[in-house]
Amino acid sequence: MSLIKGARAMRLAKVAMLVSLVGIAATGCSSEEVLRFGWPKAVTEQGERMRELWTGSVIAALIVGVLVWALIFWSVAFHRKRKNSPDMPRQTQYNLPLEIGLTVLPMIIIVVLFYYAVVTQNFVNKKIANPDVKVDVVATQWNWVFSYPETKTANGEVVRTSGDNATIPLLVLPTSKTIQYTISSGDVIHSFFVPEFNFKRDVFPRPEKNNTDNVFQNKIDREGAFIGHCAELCGTYHGMMNFEVRALSPDKFDRYMKLRASTNPKTAKPYSAAEALTEMNCGDLCKPEAVTTYPFTTKRDARTPSERGETR
Ligand SMILES: [Cu+2]
């Protein structure tokens, strides 16, 4: 009898293994993608650390899940009612060691998950004393102003990029450097959200009065253009309150900041973000207009698809 049971269990295990293998293969994902378990790709080391927490949590959940499913199927297969079964199966309540185990084990799981969540959160919120670049972000209905308080133009003004009705602002930042963002709002509550940072923080007016931490840091690990949104419903044109992060290698960023601080001979004014990027002429990375904010193109007042330059 036990031999038959053993053979049946083996067959069941083989089928279960085959089904899960086919399931994984059928998704057509690479191993890196499988281990991401749907977590969006991040471009910051903070986002990557959050991904590791997610991968660990999902693996822990899958282990618990597989164990529970196995126990359910085992009971269904081997402890179902048979012709000669007694009316009542064997009763096992008031089993103290089992009940203590079932209380302590979930507590241990929660404590471990909590520990790793706190460690990851501390890493994401960590601030070093001397960040490489500082940027002040001011959100207003319905636009963004980005300034670099440590870089001044020839006439002594802080270098500043702002969006207007016609322009989606570009927040140009370096890769591989610690960037410190100080966010504040000029009116209502907004939210600074760059999906590829895997990070969002509400932007409050008068942060010092609102007891919020309006300073955070991160490090971007690759060049590229990444869309940024306001993620807090802030009024009529909230949906159009976009910006774009343009991450440039440190040497390109230095060139950009030098240009921003100097005077454009053509206009006799300091280079604007678009003019500096055009002057740098470094291909797609130096496009003077936002490239990621579809369907909101740089022409904010455009109403028809052709005015918006839509090609997709
Ligand atoms: Cu907003």
Boltz pocket constraint, residues with backbone or C-beta under 6 A from the ligand:
constraints:
  - pocket:
      binder: B
      contacts: [[A, 139], [A, 140], [A, 141], [A, 142], [A, 189], [A, 190], [A, 191], [A, 230], [A, 231], [A, 232], [A, 233], [A, 234], [A, 238], [A, 241]]
      max_distance: 6.0
